[in-house]
């Protein structure tokens, strides 16, 4: 029952974290209709005022890749790009199980 999971980090321009959070929460909302997206969590840290973390769990890697081609996703990416200063895929994980899966 393994799943494809990502843990990513977005660093944004000073003072733009709330804007990025809004964009990513819109992405999370749009993922509610995709059964292949099982978890999409947007996170912040008080210690990093210009950073947003995203944790995603997908039924498989292809489902994640396909989600990036959706018109709604492309629109959100275009909105986010101007404020992103760096992106990092902290880890690609194989989720085996646990609460929430």
Secondary structure, DSSP 8 states (H G I E B T S, - for coil): --EEEEEEEEEESTT-HHHHHHHHHHHHHHHTT-TTEEEEEEEEETTEEEEEEEEEEESSHHHHHHHTTSHHHHHHHHHHHTTEEEEEEEEEEEE---TT-
